[in-house]
Amino acid sequence: MESNSPSREPHEAISELTAADQARERLATGLQLPHGLHPLLAVTVAAQVGTAAVGIAEQTTVGLGIALAGLAGFLGVVGWLVHRFQVINGVRVDGLTSQVVLGASAASSGIYLVSLGAATWAAFESQWWLVALASAIGGVAYALGARRWWHAYRDDPAAHVGGASPRVLAALAAIACLGLAVLVVAR
């Protein structure tokens, strides 16, 4: 069977691959995050954790409204941050939304679950200062995890190009739902 494509010399293919790698490196190092992404992410996550903890502890319609308001605020800020990134850079980076903003990495998910658990426990005990403290620590740690991923991506974009798989996201959602059920039932 004959091939209609022109044959290339091996050195030409190597040269093209090298040029593509250099272009990817230039793109990765030239990307800019929206101004204030990490502080805004820390505040938004802290607010969402705090409102979720209060909503879970209240176990009323008002409590559910508080939890949903915190979630809506988080999703609104997340959407705005992702949109700003795409406007600033003109590209979409696989992994930015799931790993940085939605915290699908193991570290970010763990931080989120621990801070939500601590804040929820404090809310059940009416220790509001502890709810605020656990939420704030969780928000800051979450933002630091996002910052860590971003620096790792810029250092080696090929190794960090992919976001979390739908299976991983589904597993994390299932774990979060089970944790929430345990918190509600344990009360």
Salt bridges, closest charged atoms under 4 A:
GLU16 OE1 - ARG8 NH1 2.49
ASP21 OD1 - ARG24 NH2 3.51
ASP94 OD1 - ARG92 NH2 3.08
